[in-house]
Amino acid sequence: MTVYVGSFKFSPIFKSHCCAFGKICEKSGLSVCYIFCSYYNWMLDKQTRQRTLLACSARGVLSMLLDGFNPLNYVKMLVAFRKLPPSHVYLHNYHLFNHFVARLCKFLKASFIYHVHEPYVRNKQVHGKFAFLILSVYEALQDILLRNTDIAVVSSKEAYKLFRERYTNFKGKLMLIPLMYEDIGKKFLNHSIEKRKWVTFVGPPVPAKGPEKFLEIAKYCERNAPQLRFLLITRKKIRDPKFFRLRNVKIFYKERITDDETYYLISRSLVVVTPYKRETQSSVILTAYMCGTPVLSSDVGGLPEFVKEGKTGFLLSYNSPPEEWVKKLMKICENFEIYSRNSRLFFVKYFSEINWRKFLRKILA
């Protein structure tokens, strides 16, 4: 059997999922080819790059639309599938080009597997009129894609519930499979608080991720806990001046942050903060655990499924005052080694690449 796995939408997290799945497939004697958008090229190791089809170049909505009008993308896919016909194609997240691949799989009698990271947003109005329109169109297009999908994969109970609520006409198999990663962070692992100094926010500071709460906590600590230092890691350039006003906040920005750079910074953090307003699952939380870093998280959506209260971190209401967040942070610091080891063990037990083995037979049946 030949398995194609990848994502046409740029994200280092999707890359990590795909490579974790691919490695387990290879160890099981399957032939594996990767499909990534061309922007992934810089972060792929030599061995993976040699077995990767670089098609599409999506980094946003506009570039995703342009991908659909680029005939070279269709030619690349047709040539690759003719040369090495797939038995299964496993794509992460939505892209317009997924529709073509799904129909091609039907023609070739290959199984099309689609990992749905964002099934459905109930209350779209809170995101504004423009976002309401974008989300509505996105869900309608995803509904069409699912008509040609054999297996849909979700990674949290919350995502499973939202999927069932929105896509009532889905005829394929729906599977709940945890997010799983290449275990890259282990080489940076340390459980000592002496080597850690940051309270860290990872990812673009978009409104749904609650960056205002992160800044609120930092502002409180500037007056009441000046020993704490805050770090924001992002691949998206920040222009809002409010992120530069606090002296205890450092911004680590690079358009191309490598996995090693990200995991090193997380492994030097006291906690990773995820004060999200809406989320069905969190890759950030699990990469923190990979590096033995506890988390402070809001209690929205599917996040309570990933935070073991009092063991790997704490859950708080988004509206909790900053002093409550800092109080929990101090509690982690007082017993840091225990929280750090709990976080790492939780990752290894449920979310490292070795856990793919238990799902492989079901998903490739």
Order of alpha helices (4+ residues) and beta strands (2+ residues): beta-alpha-beta-alpha-beta-alpha-alpha-beta-alpha-beta-alpha-beta-alpha-beta-beta-alpha-beta-beta-alpha-beta-alpha-beta-beta-alpha-alpha-alpha
